Amino acid sequence: MKKRVHGSCTSILVGKKASIDGSTMISRNDDGHEALDPQRFVVVQPEDQPRNYQAVISGVKVELPDNPMRYTSIPNSLLTNGIWPAAGINSDNVTMSATETITTNPRIQGIDPYVAGGIGEEDLVTLVLPYIHSAKEGVERLGDLLLTHGTYEPNGIAFSDNDSIWWLETIGGHHWAAVRIPDDAYVVAPNRRNIDTFDFDSEDTLCSEDLQVLIDNNHLNPDFDGYNLRHIFGSASIKDTVYNNPRTWYGQQFFNPEITQDPMDQDLPFIRRANRKISIEDVKFVLSAHFENTDYDPYGSAPEDIKTRFRPIGINRNHNVHLLQVRNDVPDEIAGIHWLAYGANTFNTIVPFYANVNETPDSYKNATGEFDLNNMYWLSCTTALLGDTNYDFYVDMRNTFELEAMSAYHAIQNAADKALPTKSNATKFLEEINAKLAKESLKRQTQLLGEMVISGSEQMKLRYNLND
């Protein structure tokens, strides 16, 4: 089986009472092993949804229901290894982000090994999102698919609706567990098993029917009391201490600066309550972070072995960052917002696209494998690459760009929200607003690149101070 694993993502979940505006938010950096992998932003119509699905990687065949809903999607541009839809919002304002590659251990693999012909990250959004009417239904549908078909990899998957957020982690080839995130809490989840304390008797948990029996009968629990799924099914490896745990540490430090923790700690909590309400900008900052104001910043001045010790959150392998927001203080037609940006997150901004549309803007939809500065994927990658050459020199330009761009997007969105009641065709109106947002984003990102080129030309090493 030819297998392509992203394995490098970071997720952030924010409950409705933890967010600044009462919305639910699930978000993720969709990272990969390669630096570049062109992405597209599309809408999948019911007539375009397959009824007899076949995966490219595993070859698994899944017969799908005949009543799919429309949904937004962020597939790969190059379909060599399948669609890889990454995330989306369906027409019932239910969201899904798949997946956060997580860890496992040989104890569970010896009992319930992976299924070579099962389902995986390539498939999950396509198989689940068009058919669910709540976040909990997403958990239940995916759980049934895992039982039926199995999986060939360990993954964490997020679901949300306007009321709740659920996080599911696959366990072995056929098992799984899920937790409803408390409304007043947030989660920062890297590429490790994240669920810790698990209550089998709670209304806020779901799992495969025999999971507790599997643990008990096979002596999988290393703890004297309770069930900690990270301890039971996770890795706690040396790699986790430098690749995974520091990302949770930095995110939790940002949301809870009053708490002192060790970045290498294997037991950083899954659920946290922030010391303030969390905004869109807060989530984007953490998902772009490279450990600013610490010795571990790759752009910092610490010795090389210290500043490169930990894997940063924002990285050259960010392919897209999406934040799926479901709002509670607006009509259903505009509740779902698919925030999106492409490329390494250090020099981009997320744009609030309305999900209740039939088409997406060309500059976000039409990326190919050919370099094109009229496309947001390639434009974003270019500014990130140039910014990386002299971060300290370019960072103020980035900061000004981000402030002004996000202000413009919020203004466009606020005006659109207010204008909606006067519009007879909401979908057409929202497509026009999305086109306006994309045009604004392309213009501002191009202006940033231009400023960086003009100013940076004076800093080139190939220069001499005497002119003739």
C-alpha positions as CSV (number, residue, x, y, z in Angstrom):
1,M,0.0,0.0,0.0
2,K,1.4,3.4,-1.0
3,K,0.9,5.6,2.0
4,R,1.2,9.3,2.4
5,V,1.0,10.6,5.9
6,H,0.8,14.3,6.9
7,G,1.8,13.6,10.5
8,S,2.7,17.2,11.3
9,C,-0.4,19.1,12.2
10,T,-1.5,21.2,15.2
11,S,-5.1,21.6,16.3
12,I,-6.8,24.1,18.5
13,L,-10.4,23.8,19.8
14,V,-12.4,26.5,21.5
15,G,-15.8,26.0,23.2
16,K,-18.6,28.5,22.9
17,K,-18.2,29.9,26.4
18,A,-14.4,30.1,26.0
19,S,-14.6,32.2,22.8
20,I,-15.0,36.0,22.7
21,D,-18.2,36.0,20.7
22,G,-19.9,32.8,21.8
23,S,-19.0,30.8,18.7
24,T,-17.5,27.3,18.6
25,M,-14.1,27.1,16.8
26,I,-12.1,24.2,15.6
27,S,-8.9,24.9,13.8
28,R,-5.8,23.1,12.5
29,N,-2.5,23.6,10.7
30,D,-2.7,21.1,7.8
31,D,1.0,20.3,7.6
32,G,2.9,17.7,5.6
33,H,6.3,16.1,5.2
34,E,7.1,18.2,2.1
35,A,7.4,22.0,2.2
36,L,5.0,22.6,-0.8
37,D,1.8,20.9,-1.6
38,P,-0.7,23.2,-3.5
39,Q,-4.2,23.4,-1.9
40,R,-7.6,24.4,-3.2
41,F,-10.7,25.8,-1.5
42,V,-13.9,24.4,-3.1
43,V,-17.6,23.6,-2.5
44,V,-18.7,20.0,-3.1
45,Q,-22.3,19.8,-4.4
46,P,-24.5,16.8,-3.6
47,E,-24.4,15.7,-7.2
48,D,-20.6,15.7,-7.2
49,Q,-20.3,13.6,-4.0
50,P,-19.4,10.0,-4.9
51,R,-21.9,7.2,-4.1
52,N,-19.4,4.4,-4.5
53,Y,-16.2,5.7,-3.0
54,Q,-12.8,4.1,-3.5
55,A,-9.6,5.3,-1.7
56,V,-6.4,5.8,-3.7
57,I,-4.0,4.8,-0.9
58,S,-5.7,1.8,0.6
59,G,-8.1,0.8,-2.2
60,V,-10.9,0.5,0.3
61,K,-14.4,0.7,-1.2
62,V,-17.2,2.4,0.7
63,E,-20.8,2.6,-0.4
64,L,-22.2,6.0,0.6
65,P,-25.7,7.2,1.4
66,D,-27.8,8.8,-1.4
67,N,-28.5,12.0,0.5
68,P,-25.3,14.0,0.9
69,M,-25.3,17.7,1.8
70,R,-23.2,20.4,0.2
71,Y,-20.0,21.2,2.0
72,T,-16.8,23.3,1.8
73,S,-13.5,21.4,1.4
74,I,-9.8,22.0,1.1
75,P,-8.5,19.3,-1.1
76,N,-5.0,18.8,-2.6
77,S,-4.5,20.3,-6.0
78,L,-2.5,17.3,-7.2
79,L,-4.6,14.2,-6.7
80,T,-1.9,11.5,-7.0
81,N,-2.6,10.2,-3.5
82,G,-6.3,11.0,-3.4
83,I,-8.5,14.0,-2.5
84,W,-7.3,14.8,1.1
85,P,-10.2,17.2,1.8
86,A,-8.7,18.3,5.2
87,A,-11.7,20.2,6.6
88,G,-15.1,21.8,5.8
89,I,-18.5,23.0,6.8
90,N,-21.7,21.4,5.6
91,S,-25.0,23.1,4.8
92,D,-26.3,22.3,8.3
93,N,-23.4,24.3,9.8
94,V,-21.6,21.2,11.1
95,T,-17.8,21.2,10.8
96,M,-15.1,18.6,10.6
97,S,-11.3,18.8,10.5
98,A,-9.4,15.6,9.7
99,T,-6.8,14.8,10.7
100,E,-4.3,15.4,13.5
101,T,-1.9,12.4,13.1
102,I,-1.4,11.0,16.6
103,T,0.8,8.3,18.3
104,T,0.3,4.7,19.4
105,N,2.2,2.0,21.1
106,P,3.0,-1.7,20.4
107,R,0.7,-3.0,23.2
108,I,-2.5,-1.9,21.4
109,Q,-1.0,-2.7,18.0
110,G,-0.4,-6.3,19.2
111,I,-4.1,-6.6,20.0
112,D,-5.8,-4.6,17.3
113,P,-3.3,-4.0,14.5
114,Y,-3.8,-1.5,11.7
115,V,-5.8,-2.6,8.7
116,A,-3.9,-2.1,5.4
117,G,-7.1,-1.9,3.4
118,G,-8.9,0.5,5.8
119,I,-9.8,4.1,5.8
120,G,-7.4,7.0,6.6
121,E,-6.9,10.8,6.4
122,E,-7.3,10.7,2.7
123,D,-10.9,9.6,3.1
124,L,-12.5,10.8,6.3
125,V,-14.1,14.2,5.4
126,T,-15.6,12.7,2.2
127,L,-17.0,9.7,4.1
128,V,-18.5,11.6,7.0
129,L,-19.1,15.4,6.7
130,P,-21.8,15.4,4.0
131,Y,-24.0,13.1,6.1
132,I,-24.0,14.5,9.7
133,H,-26.4,17.0,11.3
134,S,-24.5,17.5,14.6
135,A,-21.0,17.1,15.9
136,K,-22.0,14.1,18.0
137,E,-23.4,12.5,14.8
138,G,-20.0,12.9,13.3
139,V,-18.4,10.9,16.1
140,E,-21.0,8.2,15.8
141,R,-20.8,7.9,12.0
142,L,-17.0,7.8,12.0
143,G,-17.0,5.3,14.8
144,D,-19.2,3.0,12.8
145,L,-16.9,3.3,9.7
146,L,-13.9,2.5,11.9
147,L,-15.6,-0.6,13.2
148,T,-16.6,-1.7,9.7
149,H,-13.5,-0.9,7.7
150,G,-10.7,-0.3,10.2
151,T,-7.9,2.2,9.7
152,Y,-4.3,2.0,8.8
153,E,-3.1,4.9,10.9
154,P,-3.7,6.8,14.2
155,N,-5.7,10.0,13.9
156,G,-7.4,12.7,15.9
157,I,-10.5,14.3,14.3
158,A,-12.5,17.4,15.4
159,F,-16.2,18.0,14.9
160,S,-18.3,21.0,15.9
161,D,-21.8,22.6,15.5
162,N,-23.1,25.8,17.1
163,D,-23.5,24.1,20.5
164,S,-20.7,21.6,21.0
165,I,-17.2,20.4,20.0
166,W,-16.2,16.7,19.9
167,W,-12.7,15.3,19.6
168,L,-12.3,11.7,18.4
169,E,-9.1,9.6,18.5
170,T,-8.7,6.3,16.7
171,I,-7.2,3.4,18.7
172,G,-5.6,0.5,17.0
173,G,-7.2,-0.7,13.8
174,H,-10.9,-0.6,14.8
175,H,-11.3,1.1,18.2
176,W,-11.8,4.8,19.1
177,A,-12.7,7.2,21.9
178,A,-14.2,10.7,21.8
179,V,-14.7,13.5,24.3
180,R,-17.1,16.5,24.2
181,I,-14.9,19.5,24.9
182,P,-16.4,21.6,27.8
183,D,-18.0,24.8,26.6
184,D,-15.7,26.9,28.7
185,A,-12.5,25.1,27.7
186,Y,-9.9,25.0,25.0
187,V,-7.5,22.4,23.6
188,V,-4.1,22.6,22.0
189,A,-3.5,19.2,20.3
190,P,-0.2,18.2,18.6
191,N,0.9,14.9,16.9
192,R,0.6,12.8,20.0
193,R,-2.3,11.0,21.7
194,N,-4.1,13.8,23.5
195,I,-7.0,12.5,25.4
196,D,-5.9,11.9,29.0
197,T,-8.5,11.2,31.8
198,F,-11.5,9.3,30.3
199,D,-14.8,8.6,32.1
200,F,-16.6,5.6,30.6
201,D,-19.8,6.6,32.4
202,S,-20.0,10.2,31.3
203,E,-22.5,11.7,28.9
204,D,-19.6,13.7,27.5
205,T,-17.7,10.7,26.2
206,L,-18.2,8.1,23.5
207,C,-16.1,5.1,22.5
208,S,-16.1,1.7,20.8
209,E,-18.4,-0.6,22.7
210,D,-15.8,-3.0,24.1
211,L,-13.0,-0.4,24.8
212,Q,-13.1,-0.7,28.6
213,V,-13.2,-4.5,28.4
214,L,-10.3,-4.5,25.9
215,I,-8.2,-2.4,28.3
216,D,-9.0,-4.5,31.4
217,N,-8.7,-7.9,29.8
218,N,-5.4,-7.2,28.2
219,H,-3.8,-5.5,31.1
220,L,-3.2,-2.2,29.2
221,N,-3.6,0.3,32.0
222,P,-0.4,1.3,33.6
223,D,-2.1,3.5,36.3
224,F,-3.3,2.4,39.7
225,D,-6.5,4.4,39.5
226,G,-8.8,5.6,36.6
227,Y,-8.3,5.5,32.9
228,N,-5.8,7.8,31.2
229,L,-6.0,7.1,27.4
230,R,-2.7,8.8,26.7
231,H,-1.0,6.5,29.2
232,I,-2.8,3.5,27.9
233,F,-2.6,3.9,24.1
234,G,-0.1,6.7,23.6
235,S,3.7,6.8,23.1
236,A,5.4,9.1,25.7
237,S,8.5,8.9,23.6
238,I,11.7,11.0,23.5
239,K,10.4,12.4,20.2
240,D,7.2,13.6,22.0
241,T,9.3,15.7,24.3
242,V,10.9,17.7,21.5
243,Y,8.3,17.4,18.6
244,N,4.9,17.4,20.3
245,N,4.8,18.4,23.9
246,P,6.4,21.9,23.4
247,R,3.6,22.9,21.1
248,T,1.0,22.2,23.7
249,W,3.2,23.9,26.3
250,Y,3.5,27.1,24.2
251,G,-0.2,27.3,23.4
252,Q,-1.2,26.8,27.0
253,Q,1.4,29.3,28.1
254,F,-0.2,31.8,25.7
255,F,-3.7,31.2,26.9
256,N,-2.7,30.7,30.6
257,P,0.5,32.7,31.2
258,E,0.0,32.4,35.0
259,I,0.7,28.7,34.8
260,T,4.3,27.4,34.8
261,Q,4.9,24.2,32.9
262,D,7.8,22.2,31.4
263,P,7.8,22.2,27.6
264,M,8.9,18.5,27.6
265,D,6.3,17.3,30.1
266,Q,4.5,14.2,28.9
267,D,1.4,15.0,31.0
268,L,0.4,18.5,29.9
269,P,-3.4,18.5,30.3
270,F,-5.7,17.9,27.4
271,I,-8.4,20.3,28.6
272,R,-7.6,23.9,29.8
273,R,-9.5,27.0,30.7
274,A,-8.0,30.2,29.5
275,N,-7.6,33.3,31.7
276,R,-9.6,35.3,29.2
277,K,-12.0,34.8,26.3
278,I,-10.3,33.6,23.1
279,S,-10.4,35.4,19.7
280,I,-9.8,34.4,16.1
281,E,-6.6,36.4,16.3
282,D,-5.5,34.5,19.4
283,V,-5.9,31.1,17.6
284,K,-4.1,32.3,14.5
285,F,-1.2,33.6,16.6
286,V,-0.7,30.2,18.3
287,L,-1.0,28.3,15.0
288,S,1.7,30.6,13.5
289,A,3.9,30.5,16.6
290,H,7.6,29.7,16.6
291,F,8.1,30.1,20.3
292,E,8.5,33.9,20.3
293,N,9.9,35.4,23.4
294,T,11.6,32.1,24.4
295,D,15.1,30.7,23.8
296,Y,13.5,28.2,21.5
297,D,12.6,30.6,18.7
298,P,14.4,29.5,15.5
299,Y,14.6,33.2,14.6
300,G,16.0,34.1,18.0
301,S,19.5,34.8,19.3
302,A,20.0,31.7,21.5
303,P,22.7,29.2,20.6
304,E,21.8,27.1,17.6
305,D,21.3,23.9,19.6
306,I,18.8,25.6,22.0
307,K,16.8,27.6,19.5
308,T,16.3,24.5,17.2
309,R,15.6,22.1,20.0
310,F,11.8,22.0,19.6
311,R,9.6,21.7,16.6
312,P,7.7,25.0,16.2
313,I,4.0,25.3,15.5
314,G,4.3,27.6,12.5
315,I,6.7,25.8,10.1
316,N,7.7,25.7,6.5
317,R,5.5,22.6,6.1
318,N,2.2,24.5,6.8
319,H,0.1,23.9,3.7
320,N,-3.0,25.6,5.0
321,V,-4.5,26.8,8.2
322,H,-8.2,26.6,8.6
323,L,-10.5,27.8,11.5
324,L,-14.1,26.6,11.2
325,Q,-16.3,28.9,13.2
326,V,-20.0,28.4,13.9
327,R,-21.6,31.6,15.3
328,N,-24.6,31.8,17.6
329,D,-25.6,35.4,17.4
330,V,-26.4,35.6,13.6
331,P,-28.9,33.9,11.2
332,D,-28.2,30.3,10.2
333,E,-27.4,31.5,6.6
334,I,-24.2,33.2,7.9
335,A,-23.4,31.2,11.0
336,G,-20.7,29.0,9.4
337,I,-17.4,30.8,8.6
338,H,-14.5,28.9,6.9
339,W,-11.5,31.0,7.8
340,L,-8.5,30.1,5.6
341,A,-4.9,30.9,4.7
342,Y,-2.3,29.1,2.7
343,G,1.5,28.4,3.1
344,A,3.8,28.8,6.1
345,N,1.8,30.8,8.7
346,T,4.4,33.4,9.6
347,F,3.6,35.7,6.7
348,N,-0.1,35.2,5.9
349,T,-3.6,36.1,7.2
350,I,-6.7,34.0,7.5
351,V,-9.8,35.2,5.6
352,P,-13.4,34.7,6.9
353,F,-15.2,33.1,4.0
354,Y,-18.9,32.4,4.3
355,A,-19.6,28.7,4.0
356,N,-23.2,29.0,2.7
357,V,-22.1,29.3,-0.9
358,N,-22.0,27.3,-4.2
359,E,-18.7,28.7,-5.5
360,T,-15.4,29.8,-4.0
361,P,-13.2,32.6,-5.3
362,D,-10.8,31.7,-8.2
363,S,-7.7,32.9,-6.4
364,Y,-8.3,30.4,-3.6
365,K,-9.8,27.6,-5.8
366,N,-7.5,27.2,-8.8
367,A,-4.0,26.4,-7.5
368,T,-2.0,24.0,-9.7
369,G,1.5,22.6,-9.5
370,E,2.7,25.6,-11.6
371,F,4.0,28.7,-9.8
372,D,1.5,31.6,-10.1
373,L,1.6,34.8,-8.1
374,N,-2.1,35.4,-9.0
375,N,-3.0,32.4,-6.8
376,M,-3.1,32.8,-3.1
377,Y,-1.4,29.5,-2.4
378,W,1.7,30.4,-4.3
379,L,1.7,34.1,-3.3
380,S,1.5,33.1,0.4
381,C,4.4,30.6,0.0
382,T,6.5,33.3,-1.7
383,T,6.1,35.9,1.1
384,A,6.8,33.2,3.7
385,L,10.0,32.2,1.9
386,L,11.3,35.8,1.5
387,G,10.4,36.6,5.1
388,D,12.3,33.6,6.3
389,T,15.6,35.0,4.8
390,N,15.6,37.9,7.3
391,Y,12.8,37.6,9.8
392,D,13.8,40.5,12.0
393,F,14.0,42.9,9.1
394,Y,10.6,41.9,7.6
395,V,8.6,41.2,10.7
396,D,7.3,44.8,11.2
397,M,6.1,44.8,7.7
398,R,4.3,41.6,8.4
399,N,2.8,42.9,11.6
400,T,1.4,46.1,9.9
401,F,0.1,44.0,7.0
402,E,-1.7,41.6,9.4
403,L,-3.3,44.4,11.4
404,E,-4.5,46.3,8.4
405,A,-5.7,43.1,6.5
406,M,-7.6,41.6,9.4
407,S,-9.2,45.0,10.1
408,A,-10.4,45.1,6.4
409,Y,-11.7,41.6,6.6
410,H,-13.6,42.3,9.8
411,A,-15.1,45.4,8.3
412,I,-16.3,43.6,5.1
413,Q,-17.8,40.8,7.3
414,N,-19.5,43.2,9.7
415,A,-21.1,45.1,6.8
416,A,-22.2,41.9,5.1
417,D,-23.7,40.5,8.3
418,K,-25.8,43.7,8.6
419,A,-26.8,43.7,5.0
420,L,-28.1,40.1,4.8
421,P,-31.7,40.8,5.9
422,T,-32.2,43.0,2.8
423,K,-31.0,40.3,0.4
424,S,-33.4,38.0,-1.3
425,N,-30.7,35.5,-2.5
426,A,-28.4,35.0,0.5
427,T,-26.2,32.5,-1.2
428,K,-25.5,34.7,-4.2
429,F,-24.9,37.7,-1.9
430,L,-22.4,35.7,0.2
431,E,-20.5,34.5,-2.9
432,E,-20.1,38.2,-3.8
433,I,-18.8,39.0,-0.4
434,N,-16.4,36.1,-0.5
435,A,-15.1,37.4,-3.9
436,K,-14.6,40.8,-2.3
437,L,-12.7,39.2,0.6
438,A,-10.5,37.2,-1.7
439,K,-9.8,40.3,-3.9
440,E,-8.8,42.3,-0.7
441,S,-6.6,39.4,0.5
442,L,-4.8,39.0,-2.8
443,K,-4.3,42.8,-3.1
444,R,-2.8,43.1,0.4
445,Q,-0.7,40.0,0.2
446,T,0.7,41.3,-3.1
447,Q,1.4,44.7,-1.5
448,L,3.3,43.0,1.3
449,L,5.4,41.0,-1.1
450,G,6.2,44.2,-3.1
451,E,7.2,46.1,0.1
452,M,9.4,43.2,1.1
453,V,11.1,43.0,-2.3
454,I,11.7,46.8,-2.5
455,S,13.0,47.1,1.0
456,G,14.9,43.9,1.0
457,S,16.8,44.7,-2.1
458,E,18.8,47.2,-0.1
459,Q,19.8,44.4,2.3
460,M,21.3,42.1,-0.3
461,K,24.8,40.8,0.4
462,L,25.8,41.3,-3.2
463,R,26.4,45.1,-2.9
464,Y,29.2,47.6,-2.6
465,N,29.1,51.0,-0.8
466,L,30.9,53.0,-3.5
467,N,28.9,54.1,-6.5
468,D,30.3,55.3,-9.8
